[in-house]
Amino acid sequence: MAEETLSNEQQTELLFMQLVMMFQGMAMQQLGKVMNPMTQKVERDLGQAKNFIDLLSMLEAKTKGNLTDNEEKLLQQSLFDLRMNYVDEMKKADSP
């Protein structure tokens, strides 16, 4: 089978999407939604989760108008999911 090569644009899109997914995964881990692979425990640090959400939000602002449709959709969906999960976790933290 011939090895498929990616254009520079495709490679850049792939790397951008990997970056977004990496920050999303770290935020979900800090929200206590997934296990920390290093400790094998579910841990929650809402301050760190907010930091990762803020990083993605900054990335959205700084790249506005420069993203492909796929990149923009992934970033917007990631931010929406993270913000909804963050609000959910904040409600849990406030309840007695």
N, C-alpha and C positions, 0 to 999 in steps of 0.2 A: 504494500500500500504506500502511495506517495505521501510524504510528509507535507501537511498543509502549512503554508506560511501566512502570517498575518501582516497586513499593511501597518504602517506606523499609526494610522488613525484607529484601526481596530485594536492594536495593542494598547494604545493610550486609553481607549474606552474600557477595555478589560481591566487595566490597572486602576482606573478611577472607580469602577464598580467594586473591585476587590477592596479598595480603601474604604468605601462607604460601608460595605458589608463587615469589614473588620471593626470599624467604630460601632456599628449597630450591634454586633455580637458582644463587644465589650460592655456596651451600655446595658444590654439584656442581662448579662452576667451580673452587673452591679445592681440591677433592679431585682435580683434574686429570682429571675425567670429561668435561668439555666445554671448548671453546675460549673464551678470553677475547675478547669481541667488540672490545675496544679495541685489543689488541695482536695479534690474530689468531694467538695462540699458546696451547698448552695449558700451563698453569702449575699448580703445586701448592704450597699453603701449608696444611698440616694444622692449624696453630694457628688460622688464620682460619676454616677449615672447622668446627673444633670450636666456635668462637665463634658461628657461624650456627646450628649444631645446638643449642647452649645457649640461644640466643635463642628458637628455636622451642619448646624444652622449657619455658622460663619462660612463654611464651605459653600453652602447654598447661595449666600449673599455674594461672595467673592467670585463665583463662577456663573452668576446670572447672565443669561444670554450667550453663554459659551459652551453649553452642554448639548449633546445629542438628545433626541427624544427619549431613548432608553436610559441614558444617564439621569436625566431630569426626573423621569418617572420613578426610578429606583430611589433617588435621593428624597423625593417628596413622600413616597410611600414609607420609607424607612423613618423619616422624621414624624410622620403621622402616627405610625405604630408605636414608636418610642414615646412620644408625648402622651398618647392615650394610656400606655402602660405606666408611665411616670405618675400621671394623675391618679390612676388606680392605686399605686403603691403609696402615694401621699395620703390618700383617704384612709388606707389601712393603718398608716402610722399615726393618724389623728384620732382614730377610733379607740375607745377604752379597752 
